[in-house]
Amino acid sequence: MAWLGFTDGTENHFDPDGLAQCSTEAPKPVHPDRLLPRGSLMVETRLSPDARPQTLLAFNRTYPWACCFSLQALPQGGFTLIESQGETVRHATLPHQPEGRLDIIRLTYSWDAPGKWGRLALERTETDKVHMVALKPPHPMPLADLKTMLTDAQQRDMDPDVAVVALSGQIEPLGPMPGLTGQTPVATPQGFVAAGHLKRGDRVITEGGNAVPVLQAVARKVPAHGSFRPVRLRAPYFGLRCDITVAPHQRLVLRGSDVEYTFGREAVLVPARHLIDGVSAFHVDGPRLVTYHQMVLPAHEVLLAAGAPLESLYIGRLRRKPAELAASLLAEAQRDHLPEHPCPVWPVLQPFEAITLAMGRAA
């Protein structure tokens, strides 16, 4: 059981037994007493530019017993989560200093009632930083209430700036995320191999023509909405030999005289989301869920995907951060098997820089 449902304000999907890739069935009924002992509730939103308080997601009922859930953005910065059942209340505040930008942020409330453990985490989709705060031992969540939050707009309170809310039946990872769909052809000494088939110990060809080992191969299945909505990159743009589909956060290596003149560097890294122009790159719709893959390479080398230079998974000094490592997709990896990436192989453009470069190339 993984992803159980999501809503983007227009589409509402829910299945207590796990979402299928594609389905036209109506949401299945849920027994009122069925509980979700562990899971994750993910909310992606933009923060108010005028620092107004925002009720990102809220729900409450009084029958057959009192139950309340509320996730709010505070005007002075930070977030507060309140979850109560009967007379017991769980409360947590996650400090956050807004930077005046309107980037999408991702808040994830994860709970494990049997393990007496809970966490509220904040991720910015434009950075690799994670902020977390622990919660007191949480309650198991009533599945019927979670279904109502996702599928009944009349009984929930959701801010218009919320892009997507998704529910998982497991503890969802945080931190570095993969960005290649499984069919993406990656250059190896044996020729192009689908990203989904590569594993630890395999070798890939870097942009410089060297063969380097895959230290870790990771994959994650996510809803194909919000900051995970796939982006199609078209050939022959970006040096591609064929079209590929990637995650919006997957960064490409861009070169050229305009890059050297504007940024004073031979190359820069640009997320695919900033290259969308309707011609060379565009969003694609399809299955409800998508699985992304990526590889950790020794020195954060650039790999070749269908001929285009793309960033391998950047993990920084994750091995030195036990809490963040334990919350990541690499939690099961041995720390001494993980490299350290002091900084990205090329500068990562800020959103306004990336958009300016993309617009200049499209002109």
MARMARLUM-620774 format. One record per residue (C-alpha): residue in one letter; x, y, z. Coordinates in nm, 3 decimals, always signed. Each point is the difference from the previous one (the first is absolute). Last residue first. Example, Ala and Ser with C-alpha at 12.3 -4.5 7.8 and 13.67 -1.06 7.14 Angstrom:
ATOM   resn        c1        c2        c3
ATOM      s    +1.367    -0.106    +0.714
ATOM      a    -0.137    -0.344    +0.066
//
This chain:
ATOM   resn        c1        c2        c3
ATOM      a    +1.338    +3.447    -2.880
ATOM      a    -0.004    -0.353    +0.142
ATOM      r    +0.361    +0.016    +0.110
ATOM      g    -0.053    +0.330    +0.179
ATOM      m    -0.311    -0.133    +0.173
ATOM      a    +0.191    -0.303    +0.129
ATOM      l    +0.285    +0.215    +0.133
ATOM      t    -0.241    +0.238    +0.174
ATOM      i    -0.195    -0.290    +0.150
ATOM      a    +0.319    -0.156    +0.134
ATOM      e    +0.121    +0.327    +0.149
ATOM      f    -0.338    +0.068    +0.164
ATOM      p    -0.005    -0.350    +0.151
ATOM      q    +0.358    +0.017    +0.131
ATOM      l    +0.248    -0.183    -0.219
ATOM      v    +0.189    -0.297    +0.140
ATOM      p    +0.375    +0.041    -0.046
ATOM      w    +0.174    -0.307    -0.148
ATOM      v    +0.117    -0.329    +0.161
ATOM      p    -0.216    +0.078    +0.301
ATOM      c    +0.191    +0.065    +0.324
ATOM      p    +0.187    -0.202    +0.263
ATOM      h    -0.142    -0.330    -0.136
ATOM      e    +0.093    -0.260    +0.258
ATOM      p    -0.013    -0.363    -0.100
ATOM      l    -0.216    -0.270    +0.161
ATOM      h    +0.128    -0.354    +0.059
ATOM      d    +0.142    +0.097    +0.340
ATOM      r    -0.350    +0.102    +0.109
ATOM      q    -0.143    -0.342    -0.080
ATOM      a    -0.316    +0.038    -0.203
ATOM      e    -0.338    -0.076    +0.158
ATOM      a    -0.087    +0.365    +0.062
ATOM      l    +0.090    +0.097    -0.358
ATOM      l    -0.357    +0.096    -0.094
ATOM      s    +0.018    +0.257    +0.277
ATOM      a    -0.128    +0.035    +0.358
ATOM      a    +0.293    -0.191    +0.155
ATOM      l    +0.244    +0.213    -0.201
ATOM      e    -0.168    +0.318    +0.125
ATOM      a    +0.031    -0.108    +0.363
ATOM      p    +0.356    -0.131    -0.038
ATOM      k    +0.140    +0.308    -0.176
ATOM      r    +0.363    -0.071    -0.093
ATOM      r    -0.096    -0.251    -0.271
ATOM      l    -0.216    +0.268    -0.161
ATOM      r    +0.307    +0.207    -0.088
ATOM      g    -0.136    +0.103    -0.339
ATOM      i    -0.239    -0.260    -0.140
ATOM      y    -0.014    +0.099    -0.369
ATOM      l    -0.156    -0.272    -0.213
ATOM      s    +0.141    +0.003    -0.353
ATOM      e    -0.043    +0.318    -0.201
ATOM      l    -0.093    -0.027    -0.365
ATOM      p    +0.206    +0.036    -0.318
ATOM      a    -0.217    -0.091    -0.300
ATOM      g    +0.088    -0.296    -0.223
ATOM      a    -0.304    -0.212    +0.085
ATOM      a    +0.093    +0.058    +0.365
ATOM      l    +0.371    +0.070    +0.044
ATOM      l    +0.131    +0.024    +0.356
ATOM      v    +0.163    +0.301    +0.168
ATOM      e    +0.226    -0.099    +0.288
ATOM      h    -0.098    +0.057    +0.362
ATOM      a    +0.348    -0.113    +0.110
ATOM      p    -0.059    -0.367    +0.079
ATOM      l    -0.337    -0.047    -0.178
ATOM      v    -0.342    -0.036    +0.165
ATOM      m    -0.254    -0.120    -0.257
ATOM      q    -0.356    +0.101    -0.068
ATOM      h    -0.350    -0.142    -0.048
ATOM      y    -0.353    +0.147    -0.010
ATOM      t    -0.321    -0.201    +0.021
ATOM      v    -0.322    +0.170    -0.111
ATOM      l    -0.352    -0.019    +0.138
ATOM      r    -0.334    +0.121    -0.131
ATOM      p    +0.087    -0.117    -0.350
ATOM      g    +0.015    +0.253    -0.282
ATOM      d    +0.048    +0.370    -0.033
ATOM      v    +0.301    +0.171    -0.150
ATOM      h    +0.157    +0.336    +0.079
ATOM      f    +0.202    +0.164    -0.275
ATOM      a    +0.354    +0.035    -0.129
ATOM      s    +0.149    +0.089    -0.339
ATOM      v    -0.325    +0.144    -0.136
ATOM      g    -0.247    +0.098    +0.272
ATOM      d    +0.257    +0.219    +0.173
ATOM      i    +0.090    -0.202    +0.310
ATOM      l    +0.370    +0.051    +0.073
ATOM      h    -0.050    +0.119    +0.357
ATOM      r    -0.169    -0.325    +0.106
ATOM      a    +0.297    -0.198    -0.135
ATOM      p    +0.223    +0.134    +0.276
ATOM      v    +0.307    +0.192    -0.129
ATOM      l    +0.365    -0.080    +0.074
ATOM      v    +0.267    +0.228    -0.144
ATOM      a    +0.291    -0.030    -0.245
ATOM      e    +0.322    +0.171    -0.104
ATOM      r    -0.043    +0.269    +0.263
ATOM      g    -0.004    +0.380    -0.013
ATOM      f    -0.373    +0.013    +0.064
ATOM      t    -0.133    +0.217    -0.282
ATOM      y    +0.281    -0.024    -0.255
ATOM      e    +0.087    -0.366    +0.064
ATOM      v    -0.365    -0.108    +0.002
ATOM      d    -0.080    +0.202    -0.312
ATOM      s    +0.304    -0.148    -0.174
ATOM      g    -0.125    -0.350    +0.060
ATOM      r    -0.049    -0.267    +0.262
ATOM      l    -0.296    -0.145    +0.189
ATOM      v    +0.024    -0.298    +0.235
ATOM      l    -0.347    -0.127    +0.085
ATOM      r    -0.155    -0.021    +0.346
ATOM      q    -0.283    -0.235    +0.093
ATOM      h    -0.239    +0.204    +0.220
ATOM      p    -0.292    -0.023    -0.244
ATOM      a    +0.036    -0.380    -0.014
ATOM      v    +0.109    -0.150    -0.330
ATOM      t    -0.145    -0.126    -0.327
ATOM      i    +0.224    -0.066    -0.300
ATOM      d    -0.027    +0.075    -0.370
ATOM      c    +0.268    -0.148    -0.225
ATOM      r    +0.356    +0.084    -0.101
ATOM      l    +0.012    +0.287    +0.246
ATOM      g    +0.266    +0.271    -0.027
ATOM      f    -0.205    +0.248    +0.206
ATOM      y    -0.253    +0.024    -0.285
ATOM      p    +0.004    -0.274    -0.264
ATOM      a    -0.210    -0.147    +0.151
ATOM      r    -0.276    +0.099    +0.241
ATOM      l    +0.002    +0.017    +0.378
ATOM      r    -0.329    -0.116    +0.156
ATOM      v    -0.059    +0.120    +0.355
ATOM      p    -0.172    -0.219    +0.259
ATOM      r    -0.217    +0.143    +0.282
ATOM      f    +0.198    -0.051    +0.320
ATOM      s    -0.021    +0.360    +0.126
ATOM      g    -0.380    -0.019    -0.021
ATOM      h    -0.128    -0.321    -0.155
ATOM      a    +0.128    -0.338    -0.116
ATOM      p    -0.051    -0.147    +0.348
ATOM      v    +0.325    -0.157    +0.121
ATOM      k    +0.195    -0.326    -0.038
ATOM      r    +0.364    +0.023    +0.108
ATOM      a    +0.318    -0.156    -0.131
ATOM      v    +0.363    -0.010    +0.109
ATOM      a    +0.321    -0.142    -0.143
ATOM      q    +0.311    +0.025    +0.217
ATOM      l    +0.373    +0.006    -0.071
ATOM      v    -0.041    -0.022    -0.378
ATOM      p    +0.354    -0.047    -0.126
ATOM      v    +0.178    +0.237    -0.240
ATOM      a    +0.084    -0.037    -0.369
ATOM      n    +0.161    +0.317    -0.137
ATOM      g    -0.108    +0.180    -0.316
ATOM      g    -0.005    +0.350    +0.150
ATOM      e    -0.381    +0.006    -0.003
ATOM      t    +0.009    -0.311    +0.214
ATOM      i    -0.040    -0.360    -0.114
ATOM      v    -0.170    -0.230    +0.248
ATOM      r    +0.121    -0.302    +0.194
ATOM      d    -0.207    -0.255    +0.191
ATOM      g    +0.099    -0.071    +0.360
ATOM      r    -0.329    +0.117    +0.157
ATOM      k    -0.284    -0.040    -0.245
ATOM      l    -0.115    +0.115    -0.343
ATOM      h    -0.319    -0.153    -0.142
ATOM      g    -0.232    +0.295    +0.072
ATOM      a    +0.236    +0.237    -0.176
ATOM      a    -0.043    -0.194    -0.326
ATOM      v    +0.337    -0.100    -0.144
ATOM      f    +0.181    +0.169    -0.291
ATOM      g    +0.314    -0.176    -0.116
ATOM      q    +0.214    -0.265    +0.172
ATOM      p    +0.246    +0.259    +0.141
ATOM      t    -0.307    +0.186    +0.135
ATOM      a    -0.207    +0.294    -0.130
ATOM      v    -0.340    +0.043    +0.164
ATOM      p    -0.325    -0.061    -0.192
ATOM      t    -0.301    +0.137    +0.194
ATOM      q    -0.258    -0.281    +0.028
ATOM      g    -0.014    +0.006    +0.381
ATOM      t    -0.086    +0.369    +0.022
ATOM      l    +0.287    +0.219    +0.113
ATOM      g    -0.024    +0.245    +0.292
ATOM      p    +0.115    -0.159    +0.324
ATOM      m    -0.051    +0.194    +0.326
ATOM      p    +0.252    +0.135    +0.250
ATOM      g    -0.169    +0.079    +0.333
ATOM      l    -0.302    -0.163    +0.159
ATOM      p    -0.143    -0.351    -0.005
ATOM      e    -0.371    -0.087    +0.041
ATOM      i    -0.105    -0.200    +0.305
ATOM      q    -0.265    -0.237    -0.136
ATOM      g    -0.371    -0.001    -0.080
ATOM      s    +0.036    +0.310    -0.213
ATOM      l    -0.237    +0.296    -0.031
ATOM      a    +0.032    +0.287    -0.247
ATOM      v    -0.097    +0.368    +0.007
ATOM      v    +0.070    +0.212    -0.308
ATOM      a    +0.040    +0.361    -0.108
ATOM      v    -0.105    +0.181    +0.318
ATOM      d    -0.026    +0.372    -0.079
ATOM      p    -0.382    -0.013    +0.015
ATOM      d    +0.024    -0.092    +0.372
ATOM      m    -0.177    -0.321    +0.099
ATOM      d    -0.281    -0.030    +0.256
ATOM      r    -0.170    -0.339    -0.011
ATOM      q    -0.361    -0.115    +0.014
ATOM      q    -0.133    +0.154    -0.321
ATOM      a    +0.311    -0.088    -0.202
ATOM      d    -0.064    -0.370    +0.057
ATOM      t    +0.259    -0.228    -0.162
ATOM      l    +0.334    +0.042    +0.175
ATOM      m    -0.105    +0.117    +0.344
ATOM      t    -0.294    -0.242    -0.002
ATOM      k    +0.230    -0.294    -0.082
ATOM      l    +0.225    +0.097    +0.289
ATOM      d    -0.299    +0.005    +0.233
ATOM      a    -0.112    -0.346    -0.120
ATOM      l    +0.353    -0.132    +0.055
ATOM      p    -0.005    +0.097    +0.367
ATOM      m    +0.362    +0.098    +0.084
ATOM      p    +0.201    -0.199    +0.252
ATOM      h    +0.081    +0.241    +0.282
ATOM      p    +0.343    +0.153    +0.038
ATOM      p    +0.278    -0.041    +0.257
ATOM      k    +0.123    +0.359    +0.050
ATOM      l    +0.127    +0.169    -0.312
ATOM      a    +0.351    +0.046    -0.139
ATOM      v    +0.103    +0.302    -0.207
ATOM      m    +0.162    -0.003    -0.341
ATOM      h    +0.160    +0.243    -0.245
ATOM      v    +0.138    -0.135    -0.327
ATOM      k    +0.228    +0.183    -0.243
ATOM      d    +0.062    -0.122    -0.355
ATOM      t    -0.130    +0.315    -0.165
ATOM      e    -0.257    +0.110    -0.259
ATOM      t    -0.280    -0.234    +0.118
ATOM      r    +0.030    +0.139    +0.351
ATOM      e    -0.049    -0.271    +0.261
ATOM      l    -0.170    +0.023    +0.338
ATOM      a    -0.047    -0.290    +0.241
ATOM      l    -0.246    -0.089    +0.277
ATOM      r    +0.086    -0.323    +0.182
ATOM      g    -0.165    -0.266    +0.217
ATOM      w    +0.105    -0.301    +0.207
ATOM      k    -0.168    -0.232    +0.245
ATOM      g    +0.112    -0.305    -0.205
ATOM      p    -0.352    -0.141    -0.004
ATOM      a    -0.133    +0.350    -0.086
ATOM      d    +0.243    +0.066    -0.285
ATOM      w    -0.065    +0.346    -0.137
ATOM      s    +0.121    +0.214    -0.288
ATOM      y    -0.108    +0.358    -0.069
ATOM      t    +0.163    +0.125    -0.317
ATOM      l    +0.019    +0.365    -0.103
ATOM      r    +0.121    +0.078    -0.351
ATOM      i    +0.079    +0.356    -0.108
ATOM      i    -0.070    +0.154    -0.340
ATOM      d    +0.203    +0.313    -0.059
ATOM      l    -0.162    +0.338    +0.053
ATOM      r    +0.305    +0.185    +0.122
ATOM      g    +0.016    +0.248    +0.289
ATOM      e    +0.248    -0.212    +0.188
ATOM      p    -0.238    -0.137    +0.263
ATOM      q    +0.166    -0.098    +0.329
ATOM      h    -0.131    -0.335    +0.119
ATOM      p    -0.053    -0.147    +0.344
ATOM      l    -0.199    -0.327    +0.014
ATOM      t    -0.259    +0.001    +0.278
ATOM      a    -0.152    -0.321    +0.135
ATOM      h    -0.323    -0.093    +0.180
ATOM      r    -0.162    -0.332    +0.092
ATOM      v    -0.326    +0.014    +0.192
ATOM      t    -0.180    -0.257    +0.215
ATOM      e    -0.361    +0.064    +0.105
ATOM      g    -0.167    -0.191    -0.283
ATOM      q    +0.236    -0.014    -0.293
ATOM      s    +0.226    +0.295    -0.070
ATOM      e    +0.251    +0.109    -0.261
ATOM      i    +0.144    +0.351    -0.011
ATOM      l    +0.283    +0.095    -0.233
ATOM      t    +0.168    +0.340    +0.001
ATOM      f    +0.215    +0.156    -0.266
ATOM      g    +0.269    +0.264    -0.001
ATOM      g    +0.017    +0.366    -0.091
ATOM      q    -0.147    +0.311    +0.162
ATOM      p    -0.332    -0.054    -0.181
ATOM      l    -0.025    -0.366    +0.109
ATOM      a    -0.064    -0.273    -0.257
ATOM      q    -0.261    -0.245    +0.127
ATOM      l    -0.056    -0.376    +0.010
ATOM      s    -0.314    -0.107    +0.185
ATOM      f    -0.149    -0.338    +0.092
ATOM      c    -0.292    -0.049    +0.238
ATOM      c    -0.204    -0.287    +0.143
ATOM      a    -0.280    +0.001    +0.256
ATOM      w    -0.185    -0.328    +0.036
ATOM      p    -0.292    -0.163    -0.183
ATOM      y    -0.039    +0.277    -0.109
ATOM      t    +0.173    +0.335    +0.060
ATOM      r    +0.189    +0.059    -0.324
ATOM      n    +0.302    +0.200    -0.110
ATOM      f    +0.207    +0.059    -0.312
ATOM      a    +0.277    +0.242    -0.092
ATOM      l    +0.254    +0.048    -0.278
ATOM      l    +0.217    +0.298    -0.091
ATOM      t    -0.169    +0.240    +0.238
ATOM      q    +0.202    +0.304    -0.096
ATOM      p    +0.098    +0.299    +0.211
ATOM      r    +0.087    +0.304    -0.211
ATOM      a    +0.364    +0.070    -0.077
ATOM      d    -0.079    +0.222    -0.301
ATOM      p    +0.163    -0.238    -0.250
ATOM      s    -0.210    -0.292    +0.137
ATOM      l    +0.194    -0.324    -0.009
ATOM      r    -0.026    -0.232    -0.297
ATOM      t    -0.115    -0.351    +0.067
ATOM      e    +0.078    -0.370    -0.001
ATOM      v    -0.157    -0.211    +0.275
ATOM      m    +0.108    -0.358    +0.074
ATOM      l    -0.177    -0.223    +0.252
ATOM      s    +0.214    -0.298    +0.097
ATOM      g    -0.089    -0.338    +0.147
ATOM      r    -0.019    -0.219    +0.306
ATOM      p    -0.283    -0.158    +0.199
ATOM      l    -0.266    +0.078    -0.263
ATOM      l    -0.327    -0.082    +0.174
ATOM      r    -0.323    -0.171    -0.111
ATOM      d    -0.295    +0.074    +0.231
ATOM      p    -0.213    +0.184    -0.257
ATOM      h    +0.044    -0.279    -0.259
ATOM      v    +0.119    +0.164    -0.321
ATOM      p    -0.192    +0.009    -0.327
ATOM      k    +0.196    -0.014    -0.326
ATOM      p    +0.052    +0.318    -0.201
ATOM      a    -0.171    -0.029    -0.342
ATOM      e    +0.179    -0.214    -0.258
ATOM      t    +0.170    +0.160    -0.298
ATOM      s    +0.339    -0.147    +0.074
ATOM      c    +0.358    +0.051    -0.108
ATOM      q    +0.320    -0.071    +0.194
ATOM      a    -0.206    -0.156    +0.278
ATOM      l    -0.032    +0.181    +0.330
ATOM      g    +0.039    -0.206    +0.317
ATOM      d    -0.239    -0.214    +0.204
ATOM      p    -0.189    +0.293    +0.152
ATOM      d    -0.049    +0.146    -0.350
ATOM      f    -0.038    +0.375    -0.044
ATOM      h    +0.006    +0.245    -0.288
ATOM      n    -0.116    +0.362    -0.019
ATOM      e    +0.073    +0.212    -0.308
ATOM      t    -0.089    +0.369    +0.009
ATOM      g    +0.160    +0.128    +0.319
ATOM      d    +0.324    -0.188    -0.059
ATOM      t    -0.112    -0.303    +0.196
ATOM      f    +0.180    -0.319    +0.098
ATOM      g    -0.060    -0.356    +0.110
ATOM      l    +0.132    -0.325    +0.143
ATOM      w    +0.367    +0.007    -0.096
ATOM      a    +0.187    -0.300    +0.141
ATOM      m    -0.160    -0.327    +0.111
//
